[in-house]
Amino acid sequence: MLTVGLTGGIGAGKSEVSRLLVECGAVLIDADRIAREVVAPGTPGLTAVVGSFGEGILAEDGSLDRPRLGSIVFADAEKLAVLNSIVHPLVGARSRELEEAAAEDAVVVHDVPLLTENGLASLYDLVIVVDASAETQLDRLVGRRGMSEEDARARMAAQATREQRREIADIVIDNDVPLETLERRVKDVWAELVHRERAARRPAQE
């Protein structure tokens, strides 16, 4: 098994890269998806979040109003740290369960938005960083996700810098490119990942 940490700034296009890697054959463990699961209605995670931030962060149906909570925490480092202290241990535990369930020869890609910020690079055999300019990130957040420019800039500022992410990268995927170029780059990266996974297993087989 080869474990890969995949990260990138918000709006850099990490989700597109993870989608392409899954098409190639990767097993994807999506930290964002798990983060939603662990704060679903009725979970201990949601109870803890409401205990820290109040019932005002709930939607009418009792689910977590993520945009409302996001507008609170991404503009306040202390509040963001409180939220992370609740959610991250739950996400980590579930991620480990899913990794242990994967096949022995799998390439397991952990899609982790805050991998750099939380110092998680050492947990993986290698780290892939999806990189894009701040201008590209902002255009995608405002144009595609419908965020206000102020909200988008606040979320970008709450994350690591491009330089900090690139420092921990074993592989960088440039996503200031057309989709066709990105697809070719991801296929090349996938070939390298498969080669590394096989090379890592070879001594045990001989």
N, C-alpha and C positions, 0 to 999 in steps of 0.2 A: 504494500500500500504506500502511496505517496500522498502526503497531506500538503495542501497548498492554501496559503492565506491570500485572498483576493481583496484588494481595497482600492480606494480612490475617493477623491473629494466629491461632495454632493454635486450632481449634475455633470460629472465627468464621463458618465456612460458605463459605469461598472455593471449595471444590470444587463446591458446589451452584450458585454463581454461574457458574463456568466451564462447567458442564454446560448451564445455560440459555443462555449465550452461544453455545455450539456449536450448540444447537438453532436459534438465530436465524441461524446461518451463519458464525460465527467459525471461523478456523483456530486450533486450540489447540496450544500448545507447553508441555507440562507439565514443569516443572523437577524435580518429585519423581519422576515416572516415568523421566525421563532419568537422574536420580541413581541409580535402581535399576539401570538398564541398564549404566551405566559401572562398577558394582562387581559385576556378575554373575560367576559362576564362570568362570575362565579369562581374565578381563580384567586388563590392567595396573593398573586402578584398584583391584581387589580385592587384588592383590598388594601394592600400596602401603599400603593400609589395614591389612592383616595385618602388614606390616613395622613399622608404627607402634604397633599396639595388641595384637599377639600373636594366636596361633591360637585363643585363648579366645573371640574374637568370631565364630567360625565355628559354624554349625549342623552337625549330624551329616552332612548331605549335601554339605558343603563350601561352602554358600552363606553369605552374610553374615547373621548373627543380628541383625537390626536393633533389636529391643527391647533386647537385651543391650548392644549398642553405644550405643544411645540413653541407657540408664541410666548409662553411663559418662560420655559427653560432655556431656549436658545439665546435669550437676551440677558441671562443671569447665570454666570458660571457656577455659583454656589447651588442654585436650584437644579442645574443640570447634573451636578455631582451627586445630589441627593437621588435624583431619578436613576442615574446610572448605578448607584449602589444597590438599588432595589432590583433593577432589571438584569444587569449583567451577570450576576451569579446564576440566575434562573436560565438565562440563555446559554451560558457555558455548560451547565449540567445537561441540558437537552441536546446540545451540539455533540457532546461526548457520547451520549446514547446513540445518536444517529451514525456517528463515525464508527463506533464499535459494531454496528449492524451491517456495514458495507463489506463487500467482498475483499479477500486478501490482496487481490491484484488491482484494486480500484485506484483511480486517481480521484481523491476526495478534495473538492474545492470548497473552502469555507469563505463565503461572501460576508466580509466583516467591515462595515463602514468605518468603525472607529478603531481599527487594528493598530494604527500608528499611535493615536492618542492614548490608548490604554497599554502600550508596551507589550503587545501580544506576538510580535514577530517570532520569538523563540519557540512558540508552540507549534510551528509548522516546519516542514522540511524546506520549503522555500516560499517566498512572498512575491506576488505579482501586483504591481501598482498600475492602475489605469489612470493615465495622466491627460489633463486638458487644461488649456489656459483659463484664467479667471474670467475672461470675456466670454469664452464658450460656455463655461459653467453658468454664468449669469443669464446668458441668452436662453439656455435650455430651461432654467428654473422659472424664468418669467414667461417665456414664450410657450413652453410645452406643459409646465405644471401649473401655470396660472398664479404663481406667487407674486406678491408685491416685490418691488426691487429692494425695499428696506428689509423685508423678511428674508429674502434670498441672501442679501449681503450679511445679515446677522448669522444665518446658519453657516455660511461659508467661513466667517470669522471665528466661529466657535470650533472649527475643525483645525487639524494640523495644516501647515503650509505645504505647498508643492515640494519644496526642498526637503522638508522633514520626511515626507512620504518616500521620496526618491532615495533618501539615505538608507532606508531599510529594504529597498527593493532588490530582489535577485533578477527580476525581469520587469521591464517597463513597457507598457503598451500605450503608444501615443493614440489618443482618440480625438485629435484635432484634424481628422481625415475623413474622407468619404467612406460610407459603409462598406463598399467593395474592398477598399484598402484594409479596413479593419478586419474584415472576414479573412483575408489572406494572412494577415499578421497573426490572428488567433489560431488558424490552422497550423502555422509554423510553430507557435508556442505549444500547441497540443502535441505535436510530434516530439518536441523536446521533453515534455512532461512524461509521455509514454516511455521514451528512451530512458529517462532517469529512473522511473519506477521499475523497469525491467532490470536495469543495471544494479539497483539496490537489492533486488531479490536474488540475483545470480549467484553470489557467494554462498547463500544458504542452500541453493539447489545443487551446487557442485560437491 
